[in-house]
Amino acid sequence: MIKIVFFLIIFIFHHNAAQNIVCYYDSHVANYPNPLLPDALSAAKCTHYTYIGIGLHPNGEIRFLNDKFDTDIGFLFFQSLRTAETKLMILLGGIHESSATFSKVVANYQDTLINNIALFLTRYNFDGIDIDWRYPASRGGQASDKANFQKFIIRLRARLNMINKLLAVSVSPNKSVFSGAYDSTTLSLYADMINVFAFNFTDVVETTTSNISPLYTDMTSPASVNSSIVDWISTKVRKSKLNLVVATYARTYTLARETRTAVASPISGLGDAGSNTQKAGYLAQYELCPLKTNYATIADGGTATVYYTKGSSWISSETEDTLAQKYSYAVINGLGGVAIYTLDWDDWTNDCGMGSFPSAALARDYLYSGTNGA
């Protein structure tokens, strides 16, 4: 029923329909016991594929995040995803690079970095770059980062124009962070896309359970997708440049007391790691699906969230309904599109029985209202 309602809403607002479906792939998945190679991502049918694959040396040189795989296999297989309608991007930074390194390079080696980016994109045949600095002026950065980053984006744009490449910038969802990190006018004018990572809203060490990405705020979830997008729009940024980034992975916690299972309940630590992803506190969708049948499911319509509990285990994850509401939110609010972080944490194995890469398939349904033949 919910799907029919949202299709009707999207039809009414189709003139503002979002178009971008940006899909991230982290090459570290190639090291998992059951690896996913990038050529398999074609089933997701995204408009942009972004390969999480490069970082920085302190002198402005590019470093590979999964060195031998990236250059020997990863980049080559990734190229098979290109079609007339699909663009291939490379992500610089993200969770694999420190803010302090970005701060030093952008302050002292802008020319070197810009030149290296242009050479890299040309050599490895990428259509553009996604700059994911987390975050200017925080996490070890400097107060001067905002001004330096503004200059860097303007100069990088000019260089990329010379070789006909795209520029995306990934940004914080938190106003307390982004107000001191970015000049929104500069991003609006010079970036092709601005990816808002609207999930996991806190940087502090977690001591309580929290939903991975509430759509709306309440007393237990003061930050939300809506509050982030509203705050970004208030900066006069171009809405058509904003992509709403959703998380495919689940967050897991170990409760301090099994009798306290609500949101914001005390925890004793992170949940057990998944058998394939092997990271405490996180599960891929294909690792979560076999577990859910044994858990109690609690849905909250006010925040548009779902979590699962069993004994001392507590798990927060997106569902088909919560993703549908976020995708519809992007369309109704005239955003540029959505982004999926990451395809390798989605159910690419079809263990959930909804087909491979269901998050991307659902995005096509809601962003294109079934008109793209998908």
Secondary structure, DSSP 8 states (H G I E B T S, - for coil): -HHHHHHHHHHHTGGG---EEEEEEEGGGGGSSS---GGGGGGG--SEEEEEEEEE-TTS-EEESSHHHIIIIIHHHHHTT--TT-EEEEEEEGGGS-HHHHHHHHHH-HHHHHHHHHHHHHHHT-SEEEEE-S-TTSTT--TTHHHHHHHHHHHHHHHHHHHT-EEEEEE-S-HHHHTTT--HHHHHHH-SEEEEE-S----S---B---S--SS--SS----HHHHHHHHHTTT--GGGEEEEEE-SEEEEEESSTT--STT-BEEEE----TTT--TTEE-HHHHHHHHTTSEEEEETTTTEEEEEETTEEEE---HHHHHHHHHHHHHTT-SEEEEE-GGGS-TT-TTSS-SSHHHHHHHHHHHTTTT--
